[in-house]
Amino acid sequence: MALVTRVVAPNPGPYTGPGTNTWIIEAGPVVAVIDPGPDDDSHLAALNKRLAGKTVGVVLVTHSHPDHLPLAERFAAPHHASVRRHPELHDGDIVRAGTLNLTALHTPGHSADHLSFVIPEDRAIFTGDLILGHGSSMVTYPEGDVAAYLQSLDRLAALEPRILFPGHWDPVTNAMAKIEEYRKHRLEREAQVLAEVRRGSGTGAELTRRVYGDLDERLIIAAEMTMRAHLRKLVDDGLVRETGEVYEPRR
């Protein structure tokens, strides 16, 4: 079993929780690093201190959001390590790091370029922001795609993982239950949105207020973008009609 540790970036917040997890996987004399995180001097120093004396074989990035990608090249350069991410890495590509093979899975939904990384023999998956250790992941319009997100969850479930290493918060040891929790949450939100549209048409902003109620202003924009992502799926599924800025049930 690979030895997995982490360094948490100093970027806590309403969207990042305690901060972004940078995962370090020891594979014999070489380590693989997943999601170097934001371009932050103190985080870079913490990573280099943790890795003192170790050889970094590869730097992997789950997706290009600003709390996961920016430090990658700056961190990798002095280690002479390659940075690998979508679209260079394709679905099913195997990345070799020391004695370890990691399989890249294209798992869009949170973002179009999202990859997860699997250690098959350990039944371990590094899930980035597809699945978090706490709460739910954002699937926001126009980048997020609810249909693709559900398909990505189903794909992880088919692998029957033992443990998940998320982009934020702690590892998830009840992996299958967590995947089902996330799937159920998305389907329940979809049903809630559809029911609200059927109660009365409205704009994306109006429906957001009706479904989510009073929210912290820091979260209301993300809530509306999540609402629009669900509405987009319902339009594509033929259950809702979009007329200008107004969404109404399809009769």
LUMDODO-783748 format. One record per residue (C-alpha): residue number from 1; residue in one letter; z, x, y. Coordinates in nm, 2 decimals, m for minus. Layout:
   num   residu       zz       xx       yy
   NUM        a        Z        X        Y
...
***
This chain:
   num   residu       zz       xx       yy
     1        m     0.00     0.00     0.00
     2        a    m0.10     0.13     0.34
     3        l     0.18     0.21     0.59
     4        v     0.14     0.00     0.90
     5        t     0.33     0.04     1.22
     6        r     0.27    m0.06     1.58
     7        v     0.32     0.02     1.94
     8        v     0.34    m0.28     2.18
     9        a     0.17    m0.25     2.51
    10        p     0.37    m0.31     2.82
    11        n     0.17    m0.62     2.92
    12        p     0.39    m0.92     2.85
    13        g     0.29    m1.25     2.99
    14        p     0.22    m1.62     2.93
    15        y    m0.10    m1.53     2.74
    16        t     0.01    m1.21     2.57
    17        g     0.36    m1.28     2.47
    18        p     0.57    m0.96     2.43
    19        g     0.25    m0.76     2.48
    20        t    m0.06    m0.65     2.28
    21        n     0.00    m0.50     1.94
    22        t    m0.17    m0.16     1.88
    23        w    m0.17    m0.12     1.50
    24        i    m0.15     0.22     1.34
    25        i    m0.25     0.24     0.97
    26        e    m0.17     0.56     0.78
    27        a    m0.43     0.65     0.52
    28        g    m0.33     0.99     0.38
    29        p    m0.36     1.26     0.64
    30        v    m0.57     1.03     0.87
    31        v    m0.48     0.72     1.07
    32        a    m0.68     0.42     1.18
    33        v    m0.58     0.26     1.51
    34        i    m0.66    m0.11     1.58
    35        d    m0.67    m0.25     1.94
    36        p    m0.56     0.04     2.17
    37        g    m0.49    m0.23     2.44
    38        p    m0.50    m0.23     2.82
    39        d    m0.59     0.08     3.02
    40        d    m0.22     0.17     3.09
    41        d    m0.09     0.53     3.13
    42        s     0.25     0.45     2.98
    43        h     0.09     0.29     2.67
    44        l    m0.14     0.58     2.62
    45        a     0.16     0.82     2.64
    46        a     0.35     0.60     2.39
    47        l     0.06     0.60     2.15
    48        n     0.00     0.98     2.17
    49        k     0.38     1.04     2.12
    50        r     0.38     0.82     1.81
    51        l     0.07     0.99     1.67
    52        a     0.17     1.35     1.75
    53        g     0.05     1.58     1.47
    54        k    m0.17     1.31     1.31
    55        t    m0.54     1.29     1.29
    56        v    m0.70     0.97     1.43
    57        g    m1.01     0.90     1.21
    58        v    m1.13     0.58     1.38
    59        v    m1.04     0.34     1.66
    60        l    m1.12    m0.03     1.58
    61        v    m1.13    m0.31     1.83
    62        t    m1.10    m0.68     1.73
    63        h    m1.26    m0.81     2.05
    64        s    m1.35    m0.71     2.41
    65        h    m1.08    m0.90     2.60
    66        p    m0.90    m0.69     2.87
    67        d    m0.57    m0.67     2.68
    68        h    m0.74    m0.52     2.36
    69        l    m1.03    m0.30     2.45
    70        p    m1.01    m0.11     2.78
    71        l    m0.80     0.19     2.66
    72        a    m1.02     0.25     2.35
    73        e    m1.26     0.52     2.48
    74        r    m0.99     0.70     2.68
    75        f    m0.75     0.71     2.39
    76        a    m1.02     0.81     2.13
    77        a    m1.18     1.09     2.33
    78        p    m0.92     1.37     2.29
    79        h    m0.88     1.27     1.92
    80        h    m1.25     1.31     1.87
    81        a    m1.24     0.96     1.71
    82        s    m1.52     0.70     1.70
    83        v    m1.46     0.36     1.86
    84        r    m1.61     0.08     1.65
    85        r    m1.64    m0.29     1.74
    86        h    m1.89    m0.58     1.76
    87        p    m2.19    m0.57     1.77
    88        e    m2.21    m0.22     1.62
    89        l    m1.99    m0.34     1.33
    90        h    m2.14    m0.62     1.14
    91        d    m1.98    m0.88     0.91
    92        g    m1.89    m0.71     0.58
    93        d    m1.92    m0.35     0.70
    94        i    m1.67    m0.11     0.54
    95        v    m1.50     0.14     0.76
    96        r    m1.36     0.45     0.59
    97        a    m1.04     0.61     0.73
    98        g    m0.89     0.88     0.52
    99        t    m0.81     0.72     0.18
   100        l    m0.85     0.37     0.32
   101        n    m1.13     0.12     0.33
   102        l    m1.12    m0.15     0.59
   103        t    m1.37    m0.44     0.58
   104        a    m1.48    m0.59     0.91
   105        l    m1.52    m0.97     0.92
   106        h    m1.69    m1.15     1.20
   107        t    m1.45    m1.42     1.29
   108        p    m1.57    m1.59     1.61
   109        g    m1.40    m1.88     1.78
   110        h    m1.14    m1.72     2.01
   111        s    m1.43    m1.51     2.13
   112        a    m1.79    m1.47     2.02
   113        d    m1.74    m1.10     1.94
   114        h    m1.42    m1.13     1.75
   115        l    m1.37    m0.92     1.43
   116        s    m1.08    m0.92     1.18
   117        f    m1.01    m0.63     0.96
   118        v    m0.91    m0.66     0.59
   119        i    m0.74    m0.42     0.35
   120        p    m0.85    m0.60     0.03
   121        e    m0.61    m0.42    m0.21
   122        d    m0.31    m0.50     0.01
   123        r    m0.44    m0.86     0.09
   124        a    m0.36    m0.77     0.45
   125        i    m0.57    m0.89     0.75
   126        f    m0.55    m0.77     1.11
   127        t    m0.63    m1.09     1.29
   128        g    m0.65    m0.99     1.66
   129        d    m0.63    m1.32     1.85
   130        l    m0.77    m1.54     1.58
   131        i    m0.41    m1.59     1.46
   132        l    m0.10    m1.49     1.65
   133        g     0.25    m1.43     1.52
   134        h     0.39    m1.72     1.74
   135        g     0.24    m2.02     1.90
   136        s    m0.13    m2.10     1.90
   137        s    m0.44    m1.90     1.99
   138        m    m0.65    m2.00     2.29
   139        v    m1.00    m2.14     2.22
   140        t    m1.14    m2.18     2.57
   141        y    m1.47    m2.30     2.71
   142        p    m1.73    m2.15     2.75
   143        e    m1.64    m1.84     2.54
   144        g    m1.44    m2.02     2.28
   145        d    m1.60    m2.23     2.00
   146        v    m1.38    m2.47     1.81
   147        a    m1.62    m2.53     1.53
   148        a    m1.66    m2.15     1.48
   149        y    m1.28    m2.11     1.51
   150        l    m1.22    m2.36     1.22
   151        q    m1.48    m2.19     1.01
   152        s    m1.32    m1.85     1.07
   153        l    m0.98    m1.99     0.97
   154        d    m1.13    m2.13     0.65
   155        r    m1.28    m1.79     0.58
   156        l    m0.95    m1.61     0.60
   157        a    m0.79    m1.88     0.38
   158        a    m1.05    m1.81     0.11
   159        l    m0.93    m1.45     0.10
   160        e    m0.57    m1.57     0.01
   161        p    m0.40    m1.30     0.23
   162        r    m0.05    m1.19     0.17
   163        i     0.03    m1.07     0.52
   164        l    m0.13    m1.10     0.87
   165        f    m0.10    m0.84     1.14
   166        p    m0.17    m1.03     1.47
   167        g    m0.27    m0.91     1.81
   168        h     0.05    m1.05     1.96
   169        w     0.40    m1.10     1.82
   170        d     0.53    m1.01     1.48
   171        p     0.35    m0.98     1.14
   172        v     0.32    m1.30     0.95
   173        t     0.44    m1.29     0.59
   174        n     0.37    m1.66     0.51
   175        a     0.00    m1.60     0.57
   176        m    m0.15    m1.90     0.39
   177        a     0.10    m2.14     0.55
   178        k     0.02    m1.99     0.90
   179        i    m0.35    m2.04     0.85
   180        e    m0.30    m2.40     0.75
   181        e    m0.07    m2.45     1.05
   182        y    m0.34    m2.32     1.28
   183        r    m0.61    m2.54     1.12
   184        k    m0.39    m2.85     1.13
   185        h    m0.30    m2.78     1.50
   186        r    m0.67    m2.76     1.60
   187        l    m0.76    m3.08     1.41
   188        e    m0.47    m3.27     1.55
   189        r    m0.57    m3.16     1.90
   190        e    m0.93    m3.27     1.84
   191        a    m0.81    m3.61     1.72
   192        q    m0.58    m3.64     2.03
   193        v    m0.87    m3.55     2.26
   194        l    m1.10    m3.80     2.09
   195        a    m0.84    m4.08     2.11
   196        e    m0.78    m4.01     2.48
   197        v    m1.16    m4.03     2.55
   198        r    m1.17    m4.36     2.36
   199        r    m0.88    m4.49     2.57
   200        g    m1.08    m4.42     2.88
   201        s    m1.35    m4.19     3.00
   202        g    m1.28    m3.91     3.24
   203        t    m1.37    m3.57     3.37
   204        g    m1.24    m3.25     3.19
   205        a    m0.97    m3.21     3.45
   206        e    m0.86    m3.57     3.43
   207        l    m0.85    m3.57     3.05
   208        t    m0.65    m3.24     3.06
   209        r    m0.38    m3.40     3.27
   210        r    m0.37    m3.70     3.05
   211        v    m0.34    m3.50     2.72
   212        y    m0.13    m3.21     2.83
   213        g     0.09    m3.38     3.10
   214        d     0.27    m3.16     3.35
   215        l     0.20    m2.79     3.29
   216        d     0.29    m2.47     3.46
   217        e     0.01    m2.39     3.71
   218        r    m0.03    m2.05     3.53
   219        l    m0.13    m2.25     3.22
   220        i    m0.33    m2.55     3.36
   221        i    m0.66    m2.36     3.39
   222        a    m0.64    m2.24     3.02
   223        a    m0.55    m2.59     2.92
   224        e    m0.85    m2.73     3.09
   225        m    m1.08    m2.47     2.93
   226        t    m0.93    m2.56     2.59
   227        m    m0.99    m2.92     2.66
   228        r    m1.36    m2.85     2.75
   229        a    m1.40    m2.65     2.42
   230        h    m1.28    m2.94     2.22
   231        l    m1.50    m3.18     2.42
   232        r    m1.80    m2.96     2.35
   233        k    m1.74    m2.99     1.98
   234        l    m1.70    m3.36     2.00
   235        v    m2.03    m3.39     2.20
   236        d    m2.20    m3.17     1.94
   237        d    m2.06    m3.38     1.66
   238        g    m2.20    m3.70     1.83
   239        l    m1.86    m3.86     1.89
   240        v    m1.85    m3.82     2.27
   241        r    m2.12    m3.84     2.54
   242        e    m2.13    m3.62     2.85
   243        t    m2.27    m3.79     3.16
   244        g    m2.26    m3.55     3.45
   245        e    m1.89    m3.44     3.47
   246        v    m1.76    m3.75     3.28
   247        y    m1.69    m3.77     2.91
   248        e    m1.70    m4.11     2.74
   249        p    m1.70    m4.23     2.38
   250        r    m2.04    m4.26     2.21
   251        r    m2.08    m4.63     2.11
***
